[in-house]
Amino acid sequence: MKHRKKLQVEVMELKGKMYEIGRKQSIALKSNERWKKQTELQPKGDMLEARKQIEKVSPSLLNEIEGLAAGMNIHVDTAMQLFGGYNIQMPSMGCTTLANDSLYVRNYDFSDALYDARLVLLNPDNGYASIGFSQQITGRLDGMNEKGLVVGLHLVNEKISQKGFLATTICRMVLEQCADINEAISLIKQVPHQYCVNFSIMDREGNNAVVEVSPAQQIVCKRTPLICTNHFESKQLNEKNRAFIQGSLHRKNYLEALEKENVTPISAYHIFNDEESPLFFKDYKEYFGTLHTAVYCPKDQSVMVGVGGNGDPYFLSLGDWLKGKENLPYILEGEIANGSFLC
């Protein structure tokens, strides 16, 4: 634990037409070595099918992809493969969420090498404004929209798959199109899913739900408080869990023990962001290291963010930003363990 490294998250403000938003983002991507290498890859699979599926469910996403293609000077099929979130391989990851009637707190666990490291505030011409962490630029790992709807993903099993959308893309669609958990559930049931995933959802009224999703079936469980990790609990889907789910069960049991406590936004933040917590992980090279902690409070549209572990939180307000009152930082900074395989 002596060796640590800085982790920086860029704060992006994006407003207007989605095509122009795509072009604006392309400026930074063109000079990014990671994305430059990926644009040289030839598209694989049926991009026409991907285009049809995206256009059917989210025309604004298609507009953003077309703007990215134009700005990066790449073929739209290449952009579709990089940013479309349809029929794309996804490595394993972990996430833990607790929500009650007033807050939604979450840790996102993955590899810093593949992390977008971007917190995006988006106010499109068509669709709800939102704040959330991006993945593959256009997708969202978690976030909250102007209606107070919060959503996050929890990968359950990437070995069971079919053609469909990544959960990151679906989270983005939910934030863009849905005002409450019922609308979110309806959308999640309509779109084709590639992998086995849990979606944890909360709305401004304090309603919570977990949608357990396999490529063939979706099961809804509404409960408050909500606890969600990386396994299915329903009888209909639990046979699709990974062979080893002890870690996911351990996190769930730990959170269940907190149900009787008066968890506030700041106490929830420290419970999740403490590097000695059972909810915090350091296996970054194994795609299971905690990269950010986010506390979303739908009633006042506030967000508390921690980058890495053991850090002071950043306080942001989606509501103030929409009113032009929020002066946002350009970078959020934190630290993570460097080269540690402990958990």
C-alpha angles and dihedrals in degrees: 000000000000092000114075135161135200121256119199127195119198118223111221126196113199125177138165134021115010094230091057090044087056091050092048092054092047091067092070094038094056090063095042111102093209093056095039090060093048093052089061091062118100115243114259126206131010107324091178089063091047091051092051092049093048093046090050096052104026120013089175091061089053090051091051091050091050089051091050091050093050094046094047092043093234133130114274089236089059090049090048091056094045099042108015097084092214122130094345126146115251125195121223119280140167136225136175127202137182122183133174129172094292110029144033117204125185145173120208116208122195142104120306088214091066098033118116089214091206130130105199128202105194128187107174126186090237115037140026121305115244148175121219149127114275130220123189084006098270099049129078129222092194137337151145129242133211091267090061095253114147125193136175136174131234116189111222106175128354093181092074109066150142135175109303146099127308115245089243090062092046092051088054091050091049093052092047098046112023133078102184142010094271092057090045092051091049092052093046089053093051101053127076113252125212101197143019107275143159118223115201113202137185132173136201092267090060095254114149134195141169117211111201108205133191122170088260106034144029125204122191124209119181115198142147122238093035121210119183133173134150107302139071119248102184119101089231095060110019092098087068093063121115115268091250115049100144092112092051091048091049092055091047092050092048091054092046088060089059095056094097093050123093097246113195126187093261095043090047090052093054093044089057101034098048106108090216091056118110085235095061122081136189104193094115094152089052093051092254110100123120109250103171143007117209130186114192120193108191098189094065097019092237126148131200115200134189123186114208116338142314092017135137111256126250114228119216135168124211089191094054091046091055089051091050093246100110120093102200126205115241094222135028112205135199143141136253133187112270116225096348121145095184122120 
